Amino acid sequence: MLSILSLQNGAAQAIEAPADDELTAIVDSLDGKVGEITQLTTEEFADFLAYATEHERNLFELLNLIYPLLVERDQRYRITGETILESEKVYRLGRSKLRVILPFDSLIAMEIGKSFASDQNAFDVFIEEPYSEDFYGFGILHEDTHFGFREIERNYFNDAFGMRAKRMIFTFEVSHLHLYETEEVAIHLRKFFKPKREIFKAVRLQKD
């Protein structure tokens, strides 16, 4: 399904990664804990957001670039809802379309990186209560209090869990998210032939 829907005839081009030296330097400058979770402060997270702003990356693109660096270093980051809300005083992390997937207002925390326990995944999101929102006109998206993606690879968030879209009497589990062009995202559903393609705007300063 992945190759047929996402890479058919080479139509979808992977987003190009900028030179990663700068992002690597940010990761290495932090006091990341090896083999356990590092909770980022608002100031530490701001370094990543500044990078995303400079390189015009949305939040999912930024996390996709950070993930392999953390796995290489045997590290895992935790970003709390409080840090997200504080960051939004300076940065626009994503407009309404991105917030359909990441409900910041009820966010407890997000975790990304190496998994050290059986209940940890490549990307975990924890929210205060089950969440429902219009799924870009397709139906209603429902998310559990713990949802996310079990695997991440370049330009993909794979093997989703805790996320499903209901359309009339039919329910489709979210399969994966494909970052197929800069700021352009395809959200795939299991057993449904066509992904939802949306624009997730890059991180920007609030004043811009």
N, C-alpha and C positions, 0 to 999 in steps of 0.2 A: 504493500500500500504506500509506503513511504516513497519508494522510487517511482511508482506510477503517478501518484498525485503531485508530488513535489518537484520531481526532476524530469518530468516527461519532456522528451525532445530537447533537453537542455534549456527549456524556456525560462526556468527560474535560476537566477544567478545568486550565488552566495555573497553576502556582504563582505567587503574587503576589510581585513583587519589592519589598523594602522600599526606602525612600528610599536611593538609591545614593551620596549625598554622603559618607557615612562610609566606604564601601568605596573610593570614588574618592580620598578623602584618604589612605587607607592606601597605595594604589598610588603616588600622587604623592609620598608621604613617603620612598619608597625610592629608592635610587640606581640606578634601572633604566637599563640600557644600551640606547640606540637602535640598532636594526639588528643586534643580537647577543643572545646568551643571558645572562640574569642568573641566577646561582645564589643562591637565597635561603638565608640563614642560618637557624638554628633560631629565633632571636629574631625575625627578620622574618616567618617563616612563622607564628609564634605570634600576631602581630597579626591575621592572617587567621582563625586558628582562634578567637581571642577574638570576632571579628565573627560567625563561624558559630555559636558558642555562644550569643551574645546573641540572634541572630535565628532560632535553631533551624533551621539549615541542615545538611544532610549534606554530605559531602565533594564529591560530584558537583554538588550545587546550588551550593556555594561556587565551584567551578571554572567552572561555567557562567556565573556572574555576573562573575567576574574576566576571562574570555576577551575580551569585547568591549572592555573597558578597555585591555587590552594591545594588541589590534589597532589601536585608535585611536592609541596612543602608539608604534606600531612597536616593540613590546617582546615578549620571550619569557622565561618563567620556567622554571628547572630546580629541581626539589625532589628531593634525593637520598634514597636509602633510609636513610642515616644520620640525616638530618634527621627523617624520618618516625618512626624508632625513638626518637629523643630526644624528639620531641614527644609520643609516647605515654606518656611518664613523667608528663605533666601532663594530656593530653587523651585521651579515647576517640574515635578517628577513625572508627570504624565497627566494628560487631560482625561476627559470622561471615558474615552474608549479603553485606555489602559486600565482604568479603575474598575471596569467591568470584571476584569480578571483578578486584579489586586485591590480589594476593598480597604483602602488605607484607613478609613474612619473607624473600622472595627478591628484593625490589625493589632495582634499581640506581639508577634515577631515573625521574621523570616530568617531561615538558616540556609546557607549554601556552602558547599565544599565537601571535603572527605567525610565519609560516614564512619563513625566509630561504634555504632550500636545498631542492632537489628531494626529499631524503629526510626532510624535516620535515613534520609534519602538525599539525592543530589541537591534538591531544592525543596524545602519544607516551608509551608506557610501556616501560621496559627492565627485564627480569628476568634473573636469573643463569642459569636453565635452563628448558627447556620445562615448562609447568605443566599439571596435570590435576586436576580437582576435580568432585565431584558438583554437577550443575547444577540445584539445587533440585528433585531428584527426577525431572527430565525425562530425564536421561542424564548424560553426562560432558562437562564443558567442557574444551577444550584451548586453551591459549594459547601462541603462539610467544614467543621471547625478545624480540621487538619486536612490540608490538601497540598498538592504540589506535583513534582515530577521525580520519578525514581532515577532517571539517567539524564545526563547532559552531554552533548557532543557539539562540535563546531556548528553553530547556527541552528541547533535543535535543542528543545526541551522535550525529552521523550518519556513514554510510559507514564502518562498522567494518572493521578488517583484523586478521589474525593471531589471530582468535577463532572457534571453531567448537564446536558441541555435537554429540556423537555419541549416537544413540539406536538401540540394536540395530545393524542393518547400515546405518542411514541417518546421514548427516552433514549438518548444517545450519550454514551460515555465519551468524555474528551480523551483523545488519543495522544496528540503531541502538538507542539507549537513550533512552527518553522519561521525563522528569520530569513526571508528569502531575498529581500532588498533592504537597503538602509531605511529604517522607520516603517517598513512594510512587513506585516506579520500574517501568516496563514495558520488558523487554528483548526486542526483536523479532529473529526469525530469518528469514533469507531462505527463501522457498518453504515456510514453515510458517505456518498461518493464525492461530495464537493466541500472543500474547506471554506470557512469564513475568512475572507481577506480584509484586513483593516489596517489603518495607519495608527501607529503608536508614536506620538511625537517625541523627539529627542528632548533630553533634559535641558532646561534653559533657566537662566536667571529670571527671577520674578519681574524684574524691571524691563526685560526684553519683550 
